[in-house]
Amino acid sequence: MSIQLDMKEWMKEAMKAKDAVRLSVVRGIMAAFTNEAVSLGKGPAGELTDDEALAVIRREGKKRKDSIEQFTSAGRIELADSESAELKVLEEFLPAMMGEEEIKKLVEIKKLELGIIDKADAGKLMKTVMSELKGKADGGLVKQIVESVLN
């Protein structure tokens, strides 16, 4: 089954369990799926591929992280806590991210393959690594590792 169809099942489960946070998040994802399908020209009933669906979920997660950061800096801890709870639910739907050691190994391999020796080619290395990982790792962490490897 596709992620989009699984989401409908998860919505039913959240309703049965009377889990308001999970239900709210799943409904939001379903709405985002519909918006994405329309923007891709598939129409409101169009089905997204799993990659497209994961991209939508990642985008929603990124929005929550930004909100948490802004609410925390503004001293609105109760709103940040609410966003954190939603982020935890979103993370359940995403595949596990790669660890720091795995990313570092890949960066080292790509550095050797491309023959990169200094910081001037950091962008080239970053682009190659990110295209290889395609959503399996946090971009900020990858950037950090690339910079540490090139130092």
N, C-alpha and C positions, 0 to 999 in steps of 0.2 A: 504494500500500500504506500501511497505517496504521503509526504509530510502533511500536505493540505487535507487529505482525507483523515489521517491520524488525528489532526487537530480537532476535527468534528467529534471524534470519539472522546478526546480529552475534555472537550467542552461538556459532553454528556456526563462524564465521570465527575467533573467539578460541580455540576448542577446537583447530581445525586449526593455528593459529599457535603454540599452546602458550603463549599470553600469559596468565599467571596473574592479573595485576592486572585486565586488561580482562575476563576471564571472571568473576572475582569480582564486579566492579562490575555487569556485565550481569545476572548471576544475582540480585544484590541488587535491581536495578531490576525484574526480572521478578517477584520476590516482592512488591515494593512495588505493582506493577500489580495483582497478584492481591488483595492486601489492600484496595486502593482500590476494585476492582470489587465486592468483598464489602461494603465499607462503603457503597457507592452502591446496594446492593440488586440488583446484576447477577449475583451468584453468582461462584464462583471461576473459572469458565470465561468469564465475561462480558468483552466487549471494551470498552476505554475509547476515548473520542474522542481525537483528537490533542491537543486543548486539555487534557483531563484527564491524558493521559500526560505532556505537557510540565510540567504543574503538579507531578506526582509527581517528575519528574526534577529540577525546580528545588528542590523540598523536600529531596531527597536531597543536592543540592549545598549547600544552606544548612546541612544537618547537618554536612557535611564541613568547611565554613568555620568553624563553631562549634567543632568538634573540634580543628581546626588551631590556633585561637586559644587554646583551653584547654591543649592539649598544649605549645604554645610557652611559655605563661606558667608552666607547671609544670616547664619544663626537659626535657621528653620529646621531644627533637628527632627521634629515630628514628620515633616514632609520628606526629609532625606530618608528616614526610616521606612516610610511608605514606599518610596521609590526603590529602596534596597530590597524590600520584600518582593516587589514585582521583578526586579532584576534576577533574584534567585530563581523564580519560576521560569523566566526566559532562559536562563542558563541550563535548566533541565532539558530543554528542547534542542540544545546545540550539542554537537559532538565534542568530545573532550579536546581541549587545546594541548598542543605540544609543550613539553617541558623545556626548561632553559638549556639543559644539556643536549637534548635532541636538536634544538635549533642551532646551538653552537657548533655541533658536528657538521650540520648541513652548511652553515656559513663557511666553515673552514674548507670543506670540500669545494664549494663554489668559488672560493677565493683562489684556490689552487688551479681549478679548471680555467678560470678567467685570467689567471696570471696577474692578479691585482697585488700591488706591493705598497701602495700608499693611500692616504685619505682622499686624494683627488678623484679616485674611482669609486668612492663610497656609494654614490647614487646608482652606478651601474651594478654593483654588488647587491645593493638593497633591492633594486628592481628584479634582478634575477631570482633572489631568494624568495621575495614575496610572490612572484608568479609561480614558483615551485610549491609554496605552502598553501596558497589559495584558501585563506580563511581558517587554516588549521592552527594558526598562532596569532597572538596579539601583535599588531604592527609596531606599537611602542616598544615592546620587549625585543622584537627583531631589530629595530633601529639601535637600541641600547647595545645589543650583542654585536652587531656589525661595527659600531663605533669602538667597542672594547677590543675587538679582534684586530682592527686596523691601527690601534695605538701601539 
